[in-house]
Amino acid sequence: MLEVRNLTSAYGQSQVLHGIDLSVEPGEIVALVGRNGMGKSTLMKSLIGVMPARTGQIMVDGTDVTSLVTHQRVARGLGYVPQGRQIFGTLTVKENIETGLIVRGKAEVPQGNL
């Protein structure tokens, strides 16, 4: 579903991501955790195309999206909800997630082994 190979990204001369490799299978839920300044947001921004990758490859369902602009990546299923932003402030987190499931023909948040 999502595969990242040797992804590097930087702010000017300051390299933040150093050869990131990541694979997410269909139906798998992955959490990205770490202290402030460890590159979590930079990784997400690089995946969705807001911040260009210096090197590496981003694959979605076997298609290389690395050179695509943000809206083209969204059309292929990549999205990002930043921390602290409430999409629909009166809804719960679960309800906010469920609003995005309609495009996938689903009604409930998938349950994984947590």
N, CA, C and O atoms as a Tinker XYZ file with bonds, in Angstrom:
   456  protein
     1  N      0.823000   -1.192000    0.000000    73     2
     2  CA     0.000000    0.000000    0.000000    64     1     3
     3  C      0.868000    1.258000    0.000000    63     2     4     5
     4  O      0.717000    2.110000   -0.876000    81     3
     5  N      1.782000    1.387000    0.977000    73     3     6
     6  CA     2.716000    2.516000    1.024000    64     5     7
     7  C      4.115000    1.971000    1.256000    63     6     8     9
     8  O      4.352000    1.196000    2.182000    81     7
     9  N      5.027000    2.388000    0.404000    73     7    10
    10  CA     6.418000    1.993000    0.591000    64     9    11
    11  C      7.309000    3.215000    0.390000    63    10    12    13
    12  O      7.192000    3.927000   -0.607000    81    11
    13  N      8.185000    3.442000    1.335000    73    11    14
    14  CA     9.129000    4.547000    1.284000    64    13    15
    15  C     10.525000    3.935000    1.259000    63    14    16    17
    16  O     10.860000    3.082000    2.081000    81    15
    17  N     11.333000    4.387000    0.299000    73    15    18
    18  CA    12.681000    3.831000    0.137000    64    17    19
    19  C     13.729000    4.943000    0.170000    63    18    20    21
    20  O     13.705000    5.851000   -0.660000    81    19
    21  N     14.640000    4.865000    1.125000    73    19    22
    22  CA    15.800000    5.747000    1.218000    64    21    23
    23  C     15.434000    7.235000    1.112000    63    22    24    25
    24  O     16.116000    7.992000    0.421000    81    23
    25  N     14.380000    7.644000    1.781000    73    23    26
    26  CA    13.897000    9.022000    1.711000    64    25    27
    27  C     14.776000    9.949000    2.537000    63    26    28    29
    28  O     15.028000    9.701000    3.716000    81    27
    29  N     15.237000   11.017000    1.902000    73    27    30
    30  CA    15.963000   12.065000    2.616000    64    29    31
    31  C     15.283000   13.394000    2.315000    63    30    32    33
    32  O     14.771000   13.613000    1.217000    81    31
    33  N     15.285000   14.276000    3.310000    73    31    34
    34  CA    14.659000   15.584000    3.162000    64    33    35
    35  C     15.377000   16.566000    4.064000    63    34    36    37
    36  O     15.950000   16.181000    5.084000    81    35
    37  N     15.345000   17.841000    3.686000    73    35    38
    38  CA    16.109000   18.835000    4.442000    64    37    39
    39  C     15.438000   20.196000    4.393000    63    38    40    41
    40  O     14.674000   20.511000    3.481000    81    39
    41  N     15.753000   20.987000    5.406000    73    39    42
    42  CA    15.403000   22.401000    5.432000    64    41    43
    43  C     16.690000   23.146000    5.107000    63    42    44    45
    44  O     17.557000   23.283000    5.970000    81    43
    45  N     16.824000   23.625000    3.885000    73    43    46
    46  CA    18.063000   24.274000    3.464000    64    45    47
    47  C     19.221000   23.291000    3.540000    63    46    48    49
    48  O     19.176000   22.224000    2.928000    81    47
    49  N     20.259000   23.650000    4.291000    73    47    50
    50  CA    21.430000   22.793000    4.435000    64    49    51
    51  C     21.281000   21.783000    5.570000    63    50    52    53
    52  O     22.132000   20.910000    5.740000    81    51
    53  N     20.213000   21.897000    6.339000    73    51    54
    54  CA    20.013000   21.023000    7.500000    64    53    55
    55  C     19.186000   19.792000    7.118000    63    54    56    57
    56  O     17.962000   19.864000    7.010000    81    55
    57  N     19.869000   18.670000    6.916000    73    55    58
    58  CA    19.179000   17.433000    6.567000    64    57    59
    59  C     18.458000   16.883000    7.795000    63    58    60    61
    60  O     19.053000   16.730000    8.862000    81    59
    61  N     17.177000   16.591000    7.630000    73    59    62
    62  CA    16.347000   16.126000    8.743000    64    61    63
    63  C     16.054000   14.636000    8.633000    63    62    64    65
    64  O     16.140000   13.909000    9.622000    81    63
    65  N     15.713000   14.188000    7.448000    73    63    66
    66  CA    15.450000   12.761000    7.228000    64    65    67
    67  C     16.655000   12.145000    6.544000    63    66    68    69
    68  O     17.159000   12.675000    5.553000    81    67
    69  N     17.112000   11.025000    7.076000    73    67    70
    70  CA    18.326000   10.374000    6.587000    64    69    71
    71  C     18.019000    8.946000    6.150000    63    70    72    73
    72  O     18.118000    8.029000    6.965000    81    71
    73  N     17.653000    8.732000    4.903000    73    71    74
    74  CA    17.473000    7.379000    4.382000    64    73    75
    75  C     16.348000    6.598000    5.035000    63    74    76    77
    76  O     16.556000    5.465000    5.469000    81    75
    77  N     15.165000    7.178000    5.114000    73    75    78
    78  CA    14.015000    6.521000    5.743000    64    77    79
    79  C     13.483000    5.412000    4.844000    63    78    80    81
    80  O     13.246000    5.619000    3.654000    81    79
    81  N     13.299000    4.234000    5.428000    73    79    82
    82  CA    12.647000    3.104000    4.770000    64    81    83
    83  C     11.430000    2.741000    5.596000    63    82    84    85
    84  O     11.519000    2.598000    6.816000    81    83
    85  N     10.291000    2.591000    4.933000    73    83    86
    86  CA     9.033000    2.320000    5.628000    64    85    87
    87  C      8.110000    1.558000    4.698000    63    86    88    89
    88  O      8.033000    1.848000    3.504000    81    87
    89  N      7.409000    0.576000    5.257000    73    87    90
    90  CA     6.439000   -0.176000    4.472000    64    89    91
    91  C      5.171000   -0.345000    5.300000    63    90    92    93
    92  O      5.220000   -0.771000    6.454000    81    91
    93  N      4.039000   -0.006000    4.696000    73    91    94
    94  CA     2.739000   -0.156000    5.353000    64    93    95
    95  C      1.874000   -1.009000    4.437000    63    94    96    97
    96  O      1.636000   -0.661000    3.281000    81    95
    97  N      1.411000   -2.123000    4.971000    73    95    98
    98  CA     0.588000   -3.059000    4.201000    64    97    99
    99  C     -0.891000   -2.668000    4.281000    63    98   100   101
   100  O     -1.290000   -1.972000    5.215000    81    99
   101  N     -1.705000   -3.101000    3.324000    73    99   102
   102  CA    -3.140000   -2.809000    3.376000    64   101   103
   103  C     -3.758000   -3.286000    4.698000    63   102   104   105
   104  O     -3.501000   -4.404000    5.146000    81   103
   105  N     -4.558000   -2.440000    5.302000    73   103   106
   106  CA    -5.220000   -2.779000    6.560000    64   105   107
   107  C     -4.359000   -2.582000    7.792000    63   106   108   109
   108  O     -4.856000   -2.694000    8.913000    81   107
   109  N     -3.097000   -2.296000    7.612000    73   107   110
   110  CA    -2.182000   -2.113000    8.731000    64   109   111
   111  C     -2.289000   -0.687000    9.258000    63   110   112   113
   112  O     -2.437000    0.260000    8.486000    81   111
   113  N     -2.212000   -0.544000   10.567000    73   111   114
   114  CA    -2.228000    0.764000   11.213000    64   113   115
   115  C     -0.847000    0.998000   11.812000    63   114   116   117
   116  O     -0.337000    0.166000   12.564000    81   115
   117  N     -0.255000    2.120000   11.479000    73   115   118
   118  CA     1.092000    2.440000   11.934000    64   117   119
   119  C      1.060000    3.763000   12.679000    63   118   120   121
   120  O      0.439000    4.723000   12.225000    81   119
   121  N      1.727000    3.814000   13.819000    73   119   122
   122  CA     1.844000    5.054000   14.591000    64   121   123
   123  C      3.288000    5.531000   14.521000    63   122   124   125
   124  O      4.222000    4.739000   14.648000    81   123
   125  N      3.457000    6.814000   14.322000    73   123   126
   126  CA     4.778000    7.427000   14.280000    64   125   127
   127  C      4.919000    8.281000   15.534000    63   126   128   129
   128  O      4.198000    9.263000   15.710000    81   127
   129  N      5.848000    7.904000   16.400000    73   127   130
   130  CA     6.031000    8.613000   17.666000    64   129   131
   131  C      7.491000    9.030000   17.832000    63   130   132   133
   132  O      8.394000    8.432000   17.246000    81   131
   133  N      7.701000   10.050000   18.626000    73   131   134
   134  CA     9.057000   10.519000   18.900000    64   133   135
   135  C      9.019000   11.891000   19.540000    63   134   136   137
   136  O      7.986000   12.559000   19.560000    81   135
   137  N     10.160000   12.297000   20.063000    73   135   138
   138  CA    10.273000   13.610000   20.703000    64   137   139
   139  C     10.163000   14.727000   19.669000    63   138   140   141
   140  O     10.260000   14.491000   18.464000    81   139
   141  N      9.957000   15.945000   20.163000    73   139   142
   142  CA     9.948000   17.119000   19.293000    64   141   143
   143  C     11.259000   17.202000   18.523000    63   142   144   145
   144  O     12.333000   16.944000   19.066000    81   143
   145  N     11.151000   17.564000   17.256000    73   143   146
   146  CA    12.343000   17.755000   16.443000    64   145   147
   147  C     12.957000   16.501000   15.863000    63   146   148   149
   148  O     14.050000   16.552000   15.300000    81   147
   149  N     12.271000   15.370000   15.989000    73   147   150
   150  CA    12.829000   14.115000   15.486000    64   149   151
   151  C     12.504000   13.850000   14.010000    63   150   152   153
   152  O     13.041000   12.907000   13.429000    81   151
   153  N     11.630000   14.670000   13.388000    73   151   154
   154  CA    11.343000   14.524000   11.967000    64   153   155
   155  C      9.989000   13.932000   11.623000    63   154   156   157
   156  O      9.738000   13.614000   10.461000    81   155
   157  N      9.106000   13.774000   12.608000    73   155   158
   158  CA     7.782000   13.184000   12.333000    64   157   159
   159  C      6.997000   14.033000   11.332000    63   158   160   161
   160  O      6.514000   13.519000   10.323000    81   159
   161  N      6.871000   15.314000   11.608000    73   159   162
   162  CA     6.128000   16.208000   10.713000    64   161   163
   163  C      6.833000   16.355000    9.374000    63   162   164   165
   164  O      6.180000   16.435000    8.333000    81   163
   165  N      8.142000   16.390000    9.393000    73   163   166
   166  CA     8.898000   16.480000    8.142000    64   165   167
   167  C      8.647000   15.260000    7.269000    63   166   168   169
   168  O      8.499000   15.389000    6.054000    81   167
   169  N      8.598000   14.086000    7.869000    73   167   170
   170  CA     8.289000   12.875000    7.112000    64   169   171
   171  C      6.906000   12.988000    6.478000    63   170   172   173
   172  O      6.738000   12.707000    5.291000    81   171
   173  N      5.921000   13.399000    7.268000    73   171   174
   174  CA     4.560000   13.506000    6.731000    64   173   175
   175  C      4.492000   14.544000    5.608000    63   174   176   177
   176  O      3.852000   14.310000    4.583000    81   175
   177  N      5.148000   15.685000    5.800000    73   175   178
   178  CA     5.163000   16.725000    4.766000    64   177   179
   179  C      5.860000   16.239000    3.500000    63   178   180   181
   180  O      5.460000   16.598000    2.393000    81   179
   181  N      6.891000   15.433000    3.659000    73   179   182
   182  CA     7.584000   14.870000    2.498000    64   181   183
   183  C      6.703000   13.855000    1.776000    63   182   184   185
   184  O      6.685000   13.813000    0.546000    81   183
   185  N      5.974000   13.041000    2.533000    73   183   186
   186  CA     5.100000   12.042000    1.920000    64   185   187
   187  C      4.003000   12.686000    1.079000    63   186   188   189
   188  O      3.678000   12.199000   -0.004000    81   187
   189  N      3.430000   13.785000    1.581000    73   187   190
   190  CA     2.317000   14.403000    0.847000    64   189   191
   191  C      2.772000   15.433000   -0.182000    63   190   192   193
   192  O      1.946000   15.965000   -0.922000    81   191
   193  N      4.078000   15.724000   -0.242000    73   191   194
   194  CA     4.599000   16.600000   -1.276000    64   193   195
   195  C      4.686000   18.063000   -0.909000    63   194   196   197
   196  O      5.023000   18.886000   -1.760000    81   195
   197  N      4.395000   18.417000    0.329000    73   195   198
   198  CA     4.519000   19.807000    0.768000    64   197   199
   199  C      5.996000   20.182000    0.864000    63   198   200   201
   200  O      6.384000   21.316000    0.581000    81   199
   201  N      6.797000   19.226000    1.262000    73   199   202
   202  CA     8.244000   19.405000    1.353000    64   201   203
   203  C      8.890000   18.399000    0.407000    63   202   204   205
   204  O      8.678000   17.196000    0.552000    81   203
   205  N      9.672000   18.871000   -0.556000    73   203   206
   206  CA    10.242000   17.928000   -1.521000    64   205   207
   207  C     11.304000   17.023000   -0.901000    63   206   208   209
   208  O     12.093000   17.440000   -0.052000    81   207
   209  N     11.294000   15.802000   -1.344000    73   207   210
   210  CA    12.334000   14.851000   -0.936000    64   209   211
   211  C     13.590000   15.146000   -1.745000    63   210   212   213
   212  O     13.514000   15.447000   -2.937000    81   211
   213  N     14.747000   15.059000   -1.089000    73   211   214
   214  CA    16.013000   15.232000   -1.820000    64   213   215
   215  C     16.360000   13.969000   -2.578000    63   214   216   217
   216  O     16.780000   14.022000   -3.734000    81   215
   217  N     16.183000   12.833000   -1.922000    73   215   218
   218  CA    16.424000   11.549000   -2.569000    64   217   219
   219  C     15.366000   10.575000   -2.070000    63   218   220   221
   220  O     14.645000   10.853000   -1.112000    81   219
   221  N     15.289000    9.447000   -2.729000    73   219   222
   222  CA    14.391000    8.389000   -2.293000    64   221   223
   223  C     13.172000    8.263000   -3.175000    63   222   224   225
   224  O     13.029000    8.944000   -4.190000    81   223
   225  N     12.302000    7.373000   -2.756000    73   223   226
   226  CA    11.134000    7.031000   -3.554000    64   225   227
   227  C      9.946000    6.795000   -2.634000    63   226   228   229
   228  O     10.081000    6.188000   -1.572000    81   227
   229  N      8.783000    7.279000   -3.050000    73   227   230
   230  CA     7.533000    7.078000   -2.320000    64   229   231
   231  C      6.573000    6.364000   -3.262000    63   230   232   233
   232  O      6.215000    6.881000   -4.320000    81   231
   233  N      6.162000    5.163000   -2.854000    73   231   234
   234  CA     5.286000    4.337000   -3.686000    64   233   235
   235  C      3.933000    4.167000   -2.996000    63   234   236   237
   236  O      3.871000    3.887000   -1.798000    81   235
   237  N      2.856000    4.336000   -3.753000    73   235   238
   238  CA     1.502000    4.096000   -3.259000    64   237   239
   239  C      0.861000    3.069000   -4.184000    63   238   240   241
   240  O      0.696000    3.316000   -5.379000    81   239
   241  N      0.504000    1.933000   -3.635000    73   239   242
   242  CA    -0.084000    0.843000   -4.416000    64   241   243
   243  C      0.750000    0.525000   -5.659000    63   242   244   245
   244  O      0.210000    0.287000   -6.739000    81   243
   245  N      2.073000    0.527000   -5.487000    73   243   246
   246  CA     2.968000    0.160000   -6.577000    64   245   247
   247  C      3.277000    1.278000   -7.559000    63   246   248   249
   248  O      4.038000    1.066000   -8.504000    81   247
   249  N      2.711000    2.460000   -7.364000    73   247   250
   250  CA     2.948000    3.593000   -8.250000    64   249   251
   251  C      3.875000    4.595000   -7.575000    63   250   252   253
   252  O      3.653000    4.975000   -6.425000    81   251
   253  N      4.904000    5.020000   -8.282000    73   251   254
   254  CA     5.840000    6.012000   -7.751000    64   253   255
   255  C      5.166000    7.383000   -7.784000    63   254   256   257
   256  O      4.815000    7.881000   -8.853000    81   255
   257  N      4.987000    7.992000   -6.608000    73   255   258
   258  CA     4.348000    9.306000   -6.512000    64   257   259
   259  C      5.350000   10.398000   -6.129000    63   258   260   261
   260  O      4.961000   11.543000   -5.899000    81   259
   261  N      6.624000   10.051000   -6.060000    73   259   262
   262  CA     7.652000   10.968000   -5.577000    64   261   263
   263  C      7.662000   12.293000   -6.330000    63   262   264   265
   264  O      7.857000   13.341000   -5.714000    81   263
   265  N      7.459000   12.275000   -7.623000    73   263   266
   266  CA     7.535000   13.501000   -8.416000    64   265   267
   267  C      6.177000   14.186000   -8.595000    63   266   268   269
   268  O      6.096000   15.230000   -9.242000    81   267
   269  N      5.118000   13.616000   -8.034000    73   267   270
   270  CA     3.788000   14.206000   -8.185000    64   269   271
   271  C      3.586000   15.369000   -7.221000    63   270   272   273
   272  O      4.176000   15.404000   -6.141000    81   271
   273  N      2.748000   16.320000   -7.622000    73   271   274
   274  CA     2.403000   17.437000   -6.740000    64   273   275
   275  C      1.367000   16.968000   -5.717000    63   274   276   277
   276  O      0.778000   15.896000   -5.859000    81   275
   277  N      1.158000   17.778000   -4.697000    73   275   278
   278  CA     0.332000   17.388000   -3.559000    64   277   279
   279  C     -1.055000   16.892000   -3.950000    63   278   280   281
   280  O     -1.462000   15.818000   -3.506000    81   279
   281  N     -1.785000   17.635000   -4.759000    73   279   282
   282  CA    -3.164000   17.222000   -5.089000    64   281   283
   283  C     -3.196000   15.909000   -5.866000    63   282   284   285
   284  O     -4.176000   15.170000   -5.781000    81   283
   285  N     -2.145000   15.609000   -6.619000    73   283   286
   286  CA    -2.082000   14.327000   -7.324000    64   285   287
   287  C     -1.838000   13.182000   -6.340000    63   286   288   289
   288  O     -2.342000   12.076000   -6.536000    81   287
   289  N     -1.071000   13.446000   -5.288000    73   287   290
   290  CA    -0.841000   12.431000   -4.261000    64   289   291
   291  C     -2.120000   12.173000   -3.473000    63   290   292   293
   292  O     -2.417000   11.030000   -3.125000    81   291
   293  N     -2.873000   13.225000   -3.192000    73   291   294
   294  CA    -4.158000   13.071000   -2.496000    64   293   295
   295  C     -5.085000   12.183000   -3.327000    63   294   296   297
   296  O     -5.757000   11.307000   -2.782000    81   295
   297  N     -5.122000   12.402000   -4.620000    73   295   298
   298  CA    -5.972000   11.598000   -5.503000    64   297   299
   299  C     -5.590000   10.121000   -5.481000    63   298   300   301
   300  O     -6.408000    9.260000   -5.807000    81   299
   301  N     -4.352000    9.829000   -5.098000    73   299   302
   302  CA    -3.884000    8.441000   -5.010000    64   301   303
   303  C     -3.972000    7.883000   -3.597000    63   302   304   305
   304  O     -3.546000    6.755000   -3.347000    81   303
   305  N     -4.527000    8.672000   -2.663000    73   303   306
   306  CA    -4.804000    8.150000   -1.333000    64   305   307
   307  C     -3.936000    8.653000   -0.207000    63   306   308   309
   308  O     -4.107000    8.211000    0.929000    81   307
   309  N     -2.993000    9.575000   -0.475000    73   307   310
   310  CA    -2.162000   10.111000    0.604000    64   309   311
   311  C     -2.811000   11.349000    1.205000    63   310   312   313
   312  O     -3.304000   12.220000    0.488000    81   311
   313  N     -2.805000   11.414000    2.520000    73   311   314
   314  CA    -3.333000   12.576000    3.211000    64   313   315
   315  C     -2.658000   12.734000    4.555000    63   314   316   317
   316  O     -1.959000   11.832000    5.018000    81   315
   317  N     -2.865000   13.874000    5.179000    73   315   318
   318  CA    -2.187000   14.201000    6.435000    64   317   319
   319  C     -3.079000   15.113000    7.257000    63   318   320   321
   320  O     -3.548000   16.139000    6.766000    81   319
   321  N     -3.312000   14.741000    8.507000    73   319   322
   322  CA    -4.042000   15.587000    9.444000    64   321   323
   323  C     -3.061000   15.975000   10.528000    63   322   324   325
   324  O     -2.710000   15.137000   11.359000    81   323
   325  N     -2.600000   17.237000   10.550000    73   323   326
   326  CA    -1.589000   17.634000   11.526000    64   325   327
   327  C     -2.110000   17.658000   12.955000    63   326   328   329
   328  O     -3.301000   17.854000   13.200000    81   327
   329  N     -1.194000   17.456000   13.884000    73   327   330
   330  CA    -1.519000   17.476000   15.308000    64   329   331
   331  C     -2.090000   18.831000   15.688000    63   330   332   333
   332  O     -1.651000   19.869000   15.194000    81   331
   333  N     -3.083000   18.802000   16.579000    73   331   334
   334  CA    -3.631000   20.031000   17.117000    64   333   335
   335  C     -4.669000   20.689000   16.240000    63   334   336   337
   336  O     -5.251000   21.700000   16.632000    81   335
   337  N     -4.915000   20.150000   15.073000    73   335   338
   338  CA    -5.924000   20.728000   14.190000    64   337   339
   339  C     -7.190000   19.897000   14.294000    63   338   340   341
   340  O     -7.152000   18.676000   14.140000    81   339
   341  N     -8.280000   20.538000   14.548000    73   339   342
   342  CA    -9.551000   19.820000   14.572000    64   341   343
   343  C    -10.241000   20.051000   13.238000    63   342   344   345
   344  O    -10.549000   21.186000   12.874000    81   343
   345  N    -10.477000   18.981000   12.523000    73   343   346
   346  CA   -11.152000   19.106000   11.245000    64   345   347
   347  C    -12.591000   19.538000   11.492000    63   346   348   349
   348  O    -13.032000   20.567000   10.981000    81   347
   349  N    -13.318000   18.753000   12.273000    73   347   350
   350  CA   -14.660000   19.107000   12.699000    64   349   351
   351  C    -14.638000   19.119000   14.217000    63   350   352   353
   352  O    -14.714000   18.067000   14.852000    81   351
   353  N    -14.533000   20.305000   14.798000    73   351   354
   354  CA   -14.303000   20.468000   16.224000    64   353   355
   355  C    -15.357000   19.895000   17.146000    63   354   356   357
   356  O    -15.069000   19.598000   18.305000    81   355
   357  N    -16.577000   19.734000   16.649000    73   355   358
   358  CA   -17.639000   19.199000   17.508000    64   357   359
   359  C    -17.698000   17.678000   17.479000    63   358   360   361
   360  O    -18.455000   17.073000   18.239000    81   359
   361  N    -16.900000   17.049000   16.602000    73   359   362
   362  CA   -16.889000   15.588000   16.494000    64   361   363
   363  C    -15.745000   15.005000   17.310000    63   362   364   365
   364  O    -14.750000   15.679000   17.578000    81   363
   365  N    -15.898000   13.747000   17.699000    73   363   366
   366  CA   -14.816000   13.029000   18.374000    64   365   367
   367  C    -13.740000   12.673000   17.353000    63   366   368   369
   368  O    -13.956000   12.822000   16.151000    81   367
   369  N    -12.587000   12.205000   17.818000    73   367   370
   370  CA   -11.529000   11.765000   16.916000    64   369   371
   371  C    -12.055000   10.663000   16.005000    63   370   372   373
   372  O    -11.839000   10.694000   14.794000    81   371
   373  N    -12.742000    9.693000   16.591000    73   371   374
   374  CA   -13.307000    8.581000   15.812000    64   373   375
   375  C    -14.258000    9.102000   14.734000    63   374   376   377
   376  O    -14.207000    8.657000   13.587000    81   375
   377  N    -15.115000   10.034000   15.102000    73   375   378
   378  CA   -16.075000   10.583000   14.136000    64   377   379
   379  C    -15.364000   11.355000   13.029000    63   378   380   381
   380  O    -15.787000   11.302000   11.875000    81   379
   381  N    -14.289000   12.071000   13.362000    73   379   382
   382  CA   -13.510000   12.773000   12.347000    64   381   383
   383  C    -12.915000   11.787000   11.356000    63   382   384   385
   384  O    -12.935000   12.036000   10.150000    81   383
   385  N    -12.383000   10.664000   11.847000    73   383   386
   386  CA   -11.808000    9.645000   10.972000    64   385   387
   387  C    -12.894000    9.035000   10.088000    63   386   388   389
   388  O    -12.680000    8.799000    8.899000    81   387
   389  N    -14.045000    8.786000   10.674000    73   387   390
   390  CA   -15.147000    8.172000    9.910000    64   389   391
   391  C    -15.600000    9.053000    8.746000    63   390   392   393
   392  O    -16.086000    8.534000    7.741000    81   391
   393  N    -15.453000   10.363000    8.858000    73   391   394
   394  CA   -15.868000   11.235000    7.752000    64   393   395
   395  C    -15.054000   10.961000    6.491000    63   394   396   397
   396  O    -15.554000   11.153000    5.382000    81   395
   397  N    -13.807000   10.514000    6.645000    73   395   398
   398  CA   -12.972000   10.210000    5.496000    64   397   399
   399  C    -13.166000    8.818000    4.930000    63   398   400   401
   400  O    -12.672000    8.516000    3.844000    81   399
   401  N    -13.879000    7.967000    5.652000    73   399   402
   402  CA   -14.062000    6.585000    5.198000    64   401   403
   403  C    -15.053000    6.462000    4.050000    63   402   404   405
   404  O    -15.019000    5.484000    3.303000    81   403
   405  N    -15.923000    7.434000    3.905000    73   403   406
   406  CA   -16.974000    7.354000    2.890000    64   405   407
   407  C    -16.389000    7.179000    1.482000    63   406   408   409
   408  O    -16.970000    6.473000    0.658000    81   407
   409  N    -15.250000    7.814000    1.203000    73   407   410
   410  CA   -14.649000    7.694000   -0.129000    64   409   411
   411  C    -14.123000    6.297000   -0.390000    63   410   412   413
   412  O    -13.893000    5.923000   -1.540000    81   411
   413  N    -13.930000    5.521000    0.670000    73   411   414
   414  CA   -13.467000    4.139000    0.527000    64   413   415
   415  C    -14.622000    3.144000    0.634000    63   414   416   417
   416  O    -14.406000    1.932000    0.642000    81   415
   417  N    -15.861000    3.669000    0.715000    73   415   418
   418  CA   -17.022000    2.795000    0.785000    64   417   419
   419  C    -17.168000    2.095000    2.132000    63   418   420   421
   420  O    -17.796000    1.040000    2.220000    81   419
   421  N    -16.597000    2.671000    3.165000    73   419   422
   422  CA   -16.639000    2.079000    4.497000    64   421   423
   423  C    -17.422000    2.992000    5.443000    63   422   424   425
   424  O    -17.607000    4.178000    5.170000    81   423
   425  N    -17.875000    2.420000    6.554000    73   423   426
   426  CA   -18.624000    3.215000    7.520000    64   425   427
   427  C    -17.993000    3.202000    8.911000    63   426   428   429
   428  O    -18.294000    4.065000    9.735000    81   427
   429  N    -17.118000    2.227000    9.177000    73   427   430
   430  CA   -16.526000    2.103000   10.510000    64   429   431
   431  C    -15.010000    2.121000   10.437000    63   430   432   433
   432  O    -14.415000    1.681000    9.453000    81   431
   433  N    -14.397000    2.636000   11.487000    73   431   434
   434  CA   -12.949000    2.669000   11.589000    64   433   435
   435  C    -12.450000    1.228000   11.738000    63   434   436   437
   436  O    -12.925000    0.499000   12.609000    81   435
   437  N    -11.485000    0.809000   10.886000    73   435   438
   438  CA   -10.961000   -0.558000   11.009000    64   437   439
   439  C    -10.335000   -0.789000   12.371000    63   438   440   441
   440  O     -9.668000    0.096000   12.907000    81   439
   441  N    -10.540000   -1.957000   12.929000    73   439   442
   442  CA    -9.976000   -2.321000   14.224000    64   441   443
   443  C     -8.752000   -3.195000   13.992000    63   442   444   445
   444  O     -8.811000   -4.181000   13.258000    81   443
   445  N     -7.652000   -2.826000   14.621000    73   443   446
   446  CA    -6.426000   -3.600000   14.489000    64   445   447
   447  C     -6.032000   -4.165000   15.842000    63   446   448   449
   448  O     -6.734000   -3.965000   16.833000    81   447
   449  N     -4.940000   -4.851000   15.881000    73   447   450
   450  CA    -4.391000   -5.363000   17.144000    64   449   451
   451  C     -3.587000   -4.274000   17.806000    63   450   452   453
   452  O     -2.437000   -4.041000   17.436000    81   451
   453  N     -4.164000   -3.609000   18.769000    73   451   454
   454  CA    -3.493000   -2.501000   19.439000    64   453   455
   455  C     -2.888000   -2.946000   20.726000    63   454   456
   456  O     -2.277000   -2.143000   21.431000    81   455
